[in-house]
Amino acid sequence: MEKKYEKKIQKSGHNLKNLFLFLLLPLLFVFAFDDVFGHGVGSETFPPVELDGKQVTIEVSSSQSDPEANDDQQISISMIDFDSKITLRDVTFFIKAEKGNQFLFEQEFKADNGFLVFNFVSKDIDSVVLEEETGSNIFGSLLGLDSRLIHVKGPKLSEGGLYKFDISVLTADGYSKTLEEPLVFNAGISIAQTSRHDFVDPNFGDQNIHVVTYYDEISNFQYDSDSKEISYSMPFEWSYTNINQTSVVHEELVIPKTFGDLLVSGFTVFVNGVQLSDDVATIDDFFADGRVVHFIIYQKELLNVLENGSNGNGMNFVITPDKDYPHLSSVTENGQFRILVSWEPYNLKSNSDAKILFDVTDIFLKNKPASTNYEFSITQNNKVIYQQSGISTDSREEHNVAEFFIPQDITGIINLNFNNLDNNDLARTTIPIVIDRVTSQNEITIPDWIRNNALWWSEEQIDDDTFVRGIEYLIKNQIIVIPSTEQESSESQEIPSWIRNNAAWWAAGQIDDQTFVQGLEFLIQKGIIRV
């Protein structure tokens, strides 16, 4: 899975290299490029400026010497006539380079043909070393020119990340033509960087999440198995100048399909405490071994965080499963159908009844519910616990249902298998879920739909007895999971008004789950709620 995915993320760099080497004129190097401006992407072309009556610009592009081998990173810097797309001759560059916060070099370079190529090589050495190669490299042979190829060698230089260049043009169209005022450009080129994070989940065992960053190196990755919250940090300069140069910040999570808790149908993203819009996150389930969750953060979102967030220390990401979409989802291997699954009760237990609800939707019809034959089974270690077949409903209001009894000896991970949809052997997928879920002793789990019940009770649309009986049922069936609470033997009494106020505030999102549960614990302690 890891190698297949790395090939995918390296493809864009490989294409840039092909473009970089493709076009040439005799004795003139010609670049083809789009008018794309922005930090944090794989190429950057600056708005043109005037020089001796013509419009010129700087283009910075990235490529990779061998994408299949995850080899050295190469970044080219070119000075180009904006109208003819031809590089200028006899250009003197003064360049300061950094990778993330690591200073690399600050040096003057002469470029007879108007372009330089820096090859970043990882070497286990104490300091950064520059070695120049001319005439005999691949660039010179393809272009028929002596090409300036500068090898930049140092620790972790070829691993991707954000490379920053402060570029001053001192001469152009002749080394004797020193500019009265150097032309200054500040470029940021991002090359995809993948980090793997391994951990043990109490329910799904050994798991890992890959983070692919197209902006800068991440740090402080954490996964909370109770809240299913993913968090990490990344350097970012919070200024209007930087945001105006940043067209997009692109991050990806790669999640194994064996990790059922994160096969949710939606994610909510926070940056520095600010919730981003729903369309930032998109889910790609079209990989056999895992799902890819994309986070595309455009300038509008960045400006919102700048103006409303706590922005002293880069980007602090918090990514949580979306409570509005509690069901899990997976796409069949042939990419035709998406399966959406939920179950009752919320926490499945061995030696008890259970109900699986699922929808079959057609991806090619914008996830419209599909009426198609299916084969459904529940297995553990290749042992069949339950199976049924039928024709799925195309109703948006009704679900397909499988009711079964969970045997006493079944605990841990079970697999929900969907096979042979539409009589196609490749229309199949599996979703893992958990029986007898392991939870933290102090974990609080409250499904979002219970807010409606609390709101109705706070508005006296339902009476106290109905509310209490409902809460008792939800706790006994572990639809609500709260910490263990000692219970007094005193007689029942009226529910205090402050608990009704808590319910109203909680339903409106003005207090958190912990505060609402403190009210329920009080009712249990006083014997008003019996569990």
C-alpha positions in Angstrom: 0.0 0.0 0.0 2.7 2.5 1.0 4.7 2.0 -2.2 1.6 2.2 -4.4 0.6 5.4 -2.7 4.1 6.9 -2.9 4.0 6.4 -6.7 0.7 8.3 -6.8 2.1 11.3 -4.9 5.3 11.4 -6.9 3.5 11.4 -10.3 3.0 15.2 -10.4 6.7 15.7 -9.8 7.6 13.3 -12.6 5.3 15.1 -15.0 6.9 18.4 -14.1 10.3 16.9 -14.9 9.1 15.8 -18.3 7.7 19.2 -19.0 11.0 20.8 -17.8 13.0 18.8 -20.3 10.6 18.8 -23.2 10.8 22.0 -25.2 14.0 23.5 -26.6 15.1 25.8 -29.4 18.7 25.9 -30.8 20.8 27.7 -28.3 17.7 28.9 -26.5 15.9 27.2 -23.6 12.1 27.6 -23.7 9.8 27.0 -20.8 6.1 26.1 -21.1 4.2 27.2 -18.0 0.8 28.3 -16.7 0.4 31.7 -14.9 0.3 30.1 -11.4 1.4 32.1 -8.4 1.7 30.7 -5.0 3.7 29.3 -2.1 3.2 25.7 -1.1 2.8 24.2 -4.6 5.1 22.3 -6.9 5.9 25.2 -9.2 5.7 29.0 -8.9 5.7 31.6 -11.6 5.8 35.3 -10.5 3.9 38.2 -11.9 6.0 39.9 -14.6 8.1 42.9 -14.0 9.7 45.4 -16.4 13.3 45.1 -17.4 14.8 47.3 -20.2 11.4 47.7 -21.9 10.3 44.0 -21.7 8.3 41.9 -19.2 10.4 39.3 -17.4 9.6 36.8 -14.7 11.1 34.1 -12.5 9.8 30.5 -12.6 10.7 27.9 -10.0 9.8 24.3 -10.6 10.3 21.0 -8.9 11.0 17.5 -10.2 12.5 14.2 -9.1 15.4 12.3 -10.5 13.7 8.9 -10.2 10.1 9.0 -8.8 10.0 5.2 -8.7 13.0 5.1 -6.3 12.0 8.1 -4.2 15.3 9.7 -5.2 16.8 13.1 -5.1 14.7 16.3 -5.3 15.5 18.8 -8.1 14.4 22.4 -8.2 15.0 24.7 -11.2 15.2 28.5 -11.2 14.8 30.3 -14.5 14.6 33.9 -15.6 12.2 34.2 -18.6 11.0 36.7 -21.1 7.3 36.7 -20.2 6.1 37.2 -23.8 8.4 34.8 -25.7 8.9 32.3 -22.9 12.6 32.3 -23.7 15.2 32.4 -21.0 17.5 35.4 -20.7 21.2 35.0 -21.1 24.0 35.9 -18.7 21.9 36.1 -15.6 23.5 36.5 -12.2 21.4 35.2 -9.3 22.1 35.8 -5.6 20.1 33.1 -3.8 19.4 32.4 -0.2 17.9 28.9 0.4 16.2 27.3 3.3 14.3 24.0 3.9 11.7 24.6 6.5 13.6 26.5 9.2 16.9 25.0 8.2 19.3 27.4 6.5 21.0 25.8 3.5 23.1 28.3 1.6 23.5 32.0 0.5 25.5 32.4 -2.6 25.9 34.1 -6.0 25.5 32.0 -9.2 26.1 32.9 -12.9 23.8 31.3 -15.4 24.9 31.7 -19.1 21.6 30.3 -20.3 19.3 31.8 -17.7 18.6 28.8 -15.6 19.9 26.8 -12.6 19.1 23.4 -11.4 19.6 22.4 -7.7 19.8 18.7 -6.9 19.0 18.1 -3.2 20.8 15.0 -2.0 20.4 13.5 1.5 23.8 12.8 3.1 24.7 12.0 6.7 27.1 15.0 7.2 27.2 17.8 9.7 26.8 20.8 7.3 25.4 21.5 3.8 27.9 21.2 0.9 27.5 22.5 -2.6 29.1 20.7 -5.6 28.7 22.0 -9.1 28.4 19.8 -12.2 28.6 21.3 -15.7 28.4 20.0 -19.3 28.0 16.3 -18.7 24.7 16.1 -16.9 21.4 15.0 -18.3 20.1 18.6 -18.6 23.1 19.7 -20.7 23.0 16.6 -23.0 19.2 17.0 -23.7 19.4 20.8 -24.3 22.7 20.9 -26.2 23.9 23.4 -23.6 26.3 23.6 -20.6 23.8 23.4 -17.8 24.4 24.6 -14.2 23.6 21.7 -12.0 24.4 22.3 -8.3 24.3 19.3 -6.0 23.2 20.4 -2.5 24.2 17.7 0.0 23.1 17.6 3.6 21.0 15.7 6.2 17.4 14.9 5.0 17.5 17.3 2.0 15.8 14.9 -0.5 12.9 13.9 1.8 10.5 16.6 0.5 9.0 19.5 2.4 8.9 23.3 1.8 12.0 24.8 0.1 12.2 28.6 0.3 14.3 30.8 -1.9 15.1 34.5 -1.7 16.2 35.3 -5.2 17.9 38.5 -6.3 18.7 39.1 -10.0 21.8 41.1 -10.2 22.5 41.0 -14.0 20.5 40.0 -17.1 21.2 39.8 -20.8 24.9 40.4 -20.1 27.1 40.0 -17.1 28.3 43.6 -17.5 24.7 44.9 -17.2 24.4 45.3 -13.5 21.0 46.3 -12.4 20.7 49.5 -10.5 18.1 47.9 -8.3 18.2 44.1 -8.1 14.9 42.3 -8.9 13.8 40.4 -5.8 11.6 37.3 -5.7 10.6 35.2 -2.7 9.6 31.6 -3.7 8.3 28.7 -1.8 8.2 25.2 -3.4 6.6 22.3 -1.7 7.4 18.7 -2.5 5.2 16.0 -1.1 6.5 14.5 2.2 5.1 11.3 3.7 5.4 10.3 7.3 4.1 7.1 8.9 2.7 7.0 12.4 2.2 3.6 14.1 0.2 3.0 17.3 -1.9 0.3 19.0 -5.6 0.9 19.1 -7.4 -0.9 22.0 -10.1 -2.2 19.6 -8.3 -2.6 16.2 -4.8 -3.5 17.4 -1.7 -2.4 15.4 -2.6 0.4 13.1 -0.9 3.3 11.3 -1.8 6.6 9.6 0.3 8.1 6.9 0.3 11.9 6.7 1.2 13.3 3.3 1.9 17.0 3.4 2.3 19.1 0.3 3.4 22.2 2.3 5.9 21.6 5.1 7.1 18.9 7.5 4.7 18.0 10.3 5.4 17.3 13.9 3.6 16.2 17.2 1.3 13.7 15.6 -1.2 12.1 18.0 -4.2 9.8 17.7 -6.7 9.7 20.6 -8.5 6.3 20.5 -11.3 7.6 22.8 -12.3 10.6 20.8 -10.9 9.2 17.5 -9.2 12.6 17.2 -6.1 13.1 15.0 -3.8 16.1 15.7 -0.5 17.4 14.4 1.4 20.6 13.9 3.1 22.2 10.8 5.1 25.4 10.4 3.2 28.3 8.7 3.8 32.1 8.6 0.5 33.8 9.6 0.7 37.0 7.6 -1.4 38.5 4.8 1.7 38.6 2.6 2.3 34.9 3.0 -1.3 34.0 2.5 -1.6 36.1 -0.6 1.3 34.0 -2.0 -0.1 30.7 -0.8 -2.7 29.4 -3.3 -3.5 26.2 -1.3 -2.3 24.1 1.6 -2.9 20.5 0.8 -2.7 17.7 3.3 -3.7 14.0 3.1 -4.3 11.2 5.5 -3.9 7.6 4.4 -6.0 5.2 6.6 -5.9 1.4 6.3 -9.3 -0.2 5.6 -8.7 -2.5 8.5 -9.2 0.5 10.8 -13.0 0.6 11.2 -13.2 3.5 13.6 -11.9 5.9 10.9 -14.0 4.5 8.0 -16.5 7.3 8.8 -18.4 9.1 6.1 -17.1 12.6 7.0 -14.4 14.5 8.9 -14.4 17.9 10.6 -11.1 19.9 10.4 -10.0 22.6 12.8 -6.9 24.8 12.4 -5.8 26.8 15.4 -9.2 26.3 16.9 -11.1 27.5 13.9 -13.5 25.0 12.2 -13.0 24.9 8.5 -15.9 24.6 6.0 -17.3 21.2 5.2 -16.0 21.1 1.6 -12.3 21.2 2.8 -12.3 17.5 3.4 -13.0 14.9 0.6 -12.7 11.1 1.0 -11.2 8.9 -1.7 -12.0 5.2 -1.1 -10.7 4.0 -4.5 -7.6 2.3 -3.2 -7.8 -1.4 -2.4 -5.8 -1.3 0.8 -6.8 2.1 2.3 -8.7 5.3 2.0 -7.2 8.8 1.3 -8.7 11.8 3.0 -7.8 15.1 1.3 -7.8 18.5 3.0 -7.6 21.3 0.5 -7.3 24.6 2.3 -7.6 27.6 0.0 -6.8 31.3 0.7 -10.4 32.1 1.9 -10.0 29.5 4.7 -6.5 30.7 5.6 -7.7 34.3 5.9 -10.5 33.1 8.2 -8.0 31.4 10.5 -5.7 34.4 10.4 -8.5 36.7 11.5 -10.2 34.4 14.1 -7.7 31.8 15.3 -4.8 31.6 17.8 -2.0 31.9 15.3 1.2 32.3 17.2 2.7 28.9 16.4 2.2 27.6 12.8 -0.8 25.4 11.9 -2.2 23.1 14.6 -4.5 20.6 13.0 -7.3 18.8 14.8 -9.3 16.3 12.7 -12.3 14.5 14.1 -14.9 12.1 12.7 -18.0 14.1 11.7 -20.8 13.6 14.3 -23.4 14.4 11.7 -22.3 11.3 9.7 -22.0 8.5 12.3 -22.2 5.7 9.8 -19.2 4.0 8.2 -18.6 3.8 4.5 -16.6 1.9 1.9 -16.4 1.6 -1.9 -16.5 -1.7 -3.7 -13.4 -2.8 -5.5 -14.8 -2.0 -8.9 -15.6 1.6 -7.8 -19.3 1.2 -8.7 -21.1 1.2 -5.3 -20.6 2.9 -1.9 -21.9 1.0 1.1 -23.1 3.1 4.2 -23.4 1.1 7.4 -24.8 1.8 10.9 -26.0 -0.5 13.7 -28.1 -0.8 16.8 -27.4 -0.7 19.7 -24.6 1.9 19.5 -22.2 -0.4 21.5 -22.6 -4.0 20.3 -22.3 -6.7 23.0 -21.8 -10.5 22.7 -24.7 -12.7 23.7 -27.3 -10.1 22.6 -29.4 -9.1 19.6 -28.1 -6.6 17.0 -29.3 -4.9 14.0 -27.2 -3.8 11.0 -28.6 -1.0 8.8 -27.0 -0.4 5.4 -27.5 1.5 2.2 -26.2 0.7 -1.3 -25.6 3.8 -3.4 -24.4 4.1 -7.0 -21.3 6.3 -7.3 -21.9 6.9 -11.0 -25.4 8.3 -10.2 -24.1 10.7 -7.5 -24.6 8.2 -4.7 -28.2 7.6 -5.4 -29.6 4.6 -3.5 -29.4 1.6 -5.8 -31.8 -1.4 -6.2 -29.4 -4.3 -6.8 -28.9 -7.8 -5.7 -26.3 -8.4 -3.0 -24.8 -11.0 -0.7 -24.2 -10.0 2.9 -22.3 -11.9 5.6 -20.8 -11.3 9.0 -17.6 -13.2 9.7 -14.8 -13.5 12.2 -11.6 -15.3 11.4 -13.4 -16.8 8.3 -16.2 -18.2 10.5 -19.6 -17.2 9.3 -21.8 -15.7 12.0 -24.7 -14.6 9.9 -25.5 -14.3 6.2 -28.3 -13.1 4.0 -28.9 -12.1 0.4 -31.5 -10.0 -1.3 -32.2 -6.9 -3.4 -31.3 -3.5 -1.9 -33.8 -0.7 -1.6 -33.6 2.4 -3.8 -35.5 4.4 -1.2 -33.8 7.3 0.6 -36.1 6.9 3.6 -35.8 3.1 4.1 -32.6 1.1 5.0 -31.7 -2.5 4.3 -31.7 -4.3 7.6 -30.0 -7.4 8.9 -31.0 -8.6 12.4 -29.0 -11.3 14.1 -27.9 -12.7 17.5 -24.3 -12.2 18.6 -23.1 -15.5 20.1 -21.5 -15.4 23.6 -18.1 -16.5 22.3 -17.9 -13.6 19.7 -16.0 -10.6 20.8 -13.5 -8.1 19.2 -13.4 -7.4 15.4 -16.0 -8.8 13.1 -16.3 -8.1 9.4 -19.3 -7.0 7.5 -18.9 -8.4 4.0 -20.8 -7.2 0.9 -20.3 -9.4 -2.2 -21.4 -9.9 -5.7 -23.4 -6.7 -6.0 -25.1 -6.5 -9.4 -23.7 -10.1 -10.1 -20.2 -8.6 -10.4 -17.5 -10.5 -8.5 -15.5 -7.3 -8.1 -18.4 -5.4 -6.6 -17.3 -6.3 -3.1 -16.0 -4.7 0.1 -15.6 -5.3 3.8 -16.1 -3.1 6.8 -14.7 -4.1 10.2 -16.6 -3.2 13.4 -16.2 -4.2 17.1 -18.1 -6.4 19.5 -17.6 -5.6 23.2 -15.8 -2.4 22.5 -12.9 -1.5 24.9 -13.5 1.9 26.3 -11.6 4.2 28.6 -13.0 4.0 32.2 -13.9 7.7 32.1 -14.9 7.9 28.5 -18.1 9.7 27.6 -20.0 8.7 24.5 -23.2 10.5 23.5 -24.6 10.2 20.0 -25.5 13.6 18.6 -29.2 12.7 17.9 -29.8 12.6 21.7 -29.6 16.4 21.7 -33.1 16.5 20.3 -34.5 14.5 23.3 -32.7 16.9 25.7 -34.1 19.9 23.8 -37.7 18.6 23.9 -37.5 17.9 27.6 -35.9 21.3 28.4 -38.9 22.9 26.5 -41.3 20.7 28.4 -42.5 19.0 25.2 -41.9 15.7 27.1 -42.4 15.2 30.9 -39.8 14.2 33.5 -40.8 10.6 33.6 -40.5 10.2 29.9 -37.1 11.9 29.9 -35.8 9.7 32.8 -37.1 6.5 31.3 -35.4 7.4 28.0 -32.1 8.2 29.6 -32.3 4.9 31.6 -32.9 2.9 28.4 -30.0 4.7 26.6 -27.6 4.0 29.5 -28.6 0.4 30.0 -28.2 -0.3 26.3 -24.9 1.6 26.3 -26.1 4.0 23.7 -24.9 6.6 26.2 -21.7 5.6 27.9 -20.8 7.5 31.0 -18.3 6.9 33.9 -19.3 4.4 36.6 -21.3 6.2 39.2 -22.3 5.1 42.7 -26.1 5.1 43.4 -27.8 6.1 46.6 -30.8 4.2 47.9 -32.8 7.3 48.7 -36.3 7.8 47.3 -36.8 9.6 44.0 -37.1 13.3 44.0 -37.8 16.1 41.6 -35.3 16.9 39.0 -33.5 20.2 39.9 -34.1 23.1 37.5 -30.4 23.5 36.8 -30.3 20.1 35.1 -33.1 21.2 32.8 -31.1 24.3 32.1 -28.0 22.2 31.4 -30.0 20.1 28.9 -31.1 23.2 27.0 -27.6 24.6 26.9 -26.1 21.3 25.9 -28.7 20.9 23.1 -27.7 24.3 21.8 -24.0 23.4 22.0 -23.3 26.0 24.7 -21.8 23.5 27.2 -19.8 20.3 26.5 -20.6 16.6 26.9 -18.7 16.5 30.2 -20.9 19.1 31.9 -24.1 17.6 30.6 -23.1 14.1 31.9 -22.3 15.6 35.4 -26.1 16.3 35.6 -26.9 12.7 34.6 -24.4 11.4 37.2 -26.2 13.6 39.8 -29.6 12.0 38.9 -28.0 8.5 39.2 -26.5 9.3 42.5 -29.8 10.6 43.9 -31.7 7.5 42.6 -33.8 9.5 40.1 -32.2 7.5 37.3 -32.0 3.8 38.0 -29.3 1.8 36.1 
